Amino acid sequence: MSALDNLPVVVIGAGPVGLAAAAHLHERGIAFTVLEAGDTAGAAVRQWGHVRVFSPWRYNIDPAARRILEDAGWVAPDADALPTGGELVAGYLQPLAELPALKHHLRYGARVEAISRLGLDRLRTAGRETTPFLIRLADGEELLARAVIDASGTWGIPNVLGASGLPARGEADVAAYREHALPDVLGQARDRFAGRHTLVVGAGHSAANTLLSLAELAGSTPGTEVTWAIRSASPSRTYGGGDADALPARGALGSRLRAHVDAGRIRLLTGFSVQALTPAGDRVSVAVRHTAGGEEAITVDRIVAATGFRPDHSITAELRLDLDPVMGATRALAPLIDPNEHSCGTVPPHGVDELAHPETGYYAVGMKSYGRAPTFLMATGYEQVRSVVAALAGDWQAARDVQLDLPETGVCNSNPDDSATGDSCCGSTSATEPTGRGLATGISGGLLAAPLGLVTLDAAPADAATGGCCGS
Ligand SMILES: Cc1cc2nc3c(=O)[nH]c(=O)nc-3n(C[C@H](O)[C@H](O)[C@H](O)COP(=O)(O)OP(=O)(O)OC[C@H]3O[C@@H](n4cnc5c(N)ncnc54)[C@H](O)[C@@H]3O)c2cc1C
């Protein structure tokens, strides 16, 4: 009997993937506790609750969660409908979190600040694998665990505005003017944007979504001005393929964005990077540099940072993690999801083996497991936690039998940080044989408002590298 045997598995985060892990742990009869920093289940998803997702319900429900929900009389939403983030919480995450099987193991307002091994710092090896994890919460409380499933996502750590990955000069001084990605421009955040000048930074679909909302607001509220700054020389990737786009809804909305730019309703700055930010009265002055040379200063009221997200590895600083130096994912997973190598975000099935670190018993799953790669899907996370929990149960056959069905799309890469892949949607050639397709995180349903077809990823689809923007 080891010191670990009577301890629970601790799951960090009650988002879609953390709750799915809880459902699998419940089914396997493994004791668990879920620690959630927010006040509710799906706290991060609620923050983009006004955005419609692009994968229909059938891909958004974890199989174990579905089983225990249906046993309790829950009726699944229309499999082909595309929920908003708010509907995802109200129709699925909240009911799941309220099931007695999960509810009594969920703690809200429990922010994990650090994870270590009881009595062992990172240097100490002897007895490490049989020593409990020590989890410290922000209020100082400490818990012990036999294993940790870290599903804390990346939503809380937006990328900086500065082009070099470091904050632009003065960025910290203008936090009051800076908006997180995807503000609810036409809803509860309307007053912050109406009649004001907003700068949107980023070339991904999050940026496009916000720009379209701002353009709509400008049409009804005089004095609303919109400027859009991207690092690449052309906005073509954000526009998509117009009438020729493999996904008509995306093409149409990309065309709408282009029409606003062409008509001058949105001022586009290409080849620009943010250098410095300075408060200027109740506004902010943004110094931007053109890659071709030359700087200019723009004075705006709000800045929307649609520049992507990064994982918070600081909470695991005392653990032995083997992270890929580029992606911040495990070394085994990184090449499978690296947008520098994979023009179409190819994602083969993967599970416990690809997620394991030298620190036995610690697994980052879900959005966090992808590090800075932008092509995560809930369905991928559900398969990750099924595999990890099977391994924790000692069922290695199930753990290694990884399967993955992803919604098909032509989206190669909607990395909100357009520096990662350069200008071209399909510009780089994959060094690795693609075995499937991924979708990009942060795409709003507004841009892909059509249900997506099914691709089974247990083998390389013949057209894996040719779909959508990669092939047509
Ligand atoms: C706008 C948008 C649209 C998307 N659309 C789709 C889509 O259509 N289809 C799709 O499959 N995927 C989509 N995604 C990608 C992804 O599936 C979602 O981001 C999903 O919410 C990720 O789930 P998660 O559980 O890994 O992380 P999250 O949902 O981010 O959940 C993490 C949870 O951990 C909590 N937490 C964070 N830090 C701590 C801490 N230190 N201690 C305790 N708790 C903590 C947070 O409060 C949060 O509740 C989209 C993402 C965005 C942003």
The ligand as an ORCA input file, in Angstrom:
! r2SCAN-3c Opt
* xyz 0 1
  C     -14.123     31.984    -28.582
  C     -13.766     30.534    -28.601
  C     -14.460     29.668    -29.396
  C     -14.145     28.309    -29.403
  N     -14.866     27.476    -30.199
  C     -14.627     26.147    -30.145
  C     -15.422     25.240    -30.926
  O     -16.291     25.618    -31.699
  N     -15.190     23.916    -30.806
  C     -14.214     23.424    -30.000
  O     -14.093     22.208    -29.910
  N     -13.416     24.251    -29.293
  C     -13.595     25.598    -29.347
  N     -12.801     26.448    -28.614
  C     -11.564     25.918    -27.990
  C     -11.710     25.161    -26.660
  O     -12.430     23.965    -26.859
  C     -12.343     25.962    -25.557
  O     -11.501     27.043    -25.239
  C     -12.597     25.143    -24.279
  O     -13.253     25.967    -23.367
  C     -11.308     24.595    -23.660
  O     -11.683     23.816    -22.546
  P     -10.720     23.587    -21.282
  O     -11.570     22.856    -20.287
  O      -9.447     23.005    -21.723
  O     -10.369     25.061    -20.739
  P     -11.306     26.237    -20.215
  O     -12.656     26.183    -20.794
  O     -10.514     27.487    -20.409
  O     -11.461     25.939    -18.670
  C     -10.402     26.102    -17.754
  C     -10.994     26.321    -16.362
  O      -9.930     26.346    -15.419
  C     -10.129     27.402    -14.499
  N      -8.802     27.783    -13.991
  C      -7.828     28.459    -14.651
  N      -6.740     28.582    -13.877
  C      -7.033     27.968    -12.704
  C      -6.294     27.760    -11.508
  N      -5.036     28.197    -11.374
  N      -6.886     27.099    -10.490
  C      -8.165     26.635    -10.609
  N      -8.913     26.812    -11.740
  C      -8.333     27.464    -12.772
  C     -10.808     28.474    -15.311
  O     -11.546     29.355    -14.475
  C     -11.715     27.659    -16.226
  O     -12.992     27.428    -15.701
  C     -13.095     27.809    -28.595
  C     -12.392     28.708    -27.783
  C     -12.712     30.049    -27.785
  C     -11.925     30.979    -26.896
*
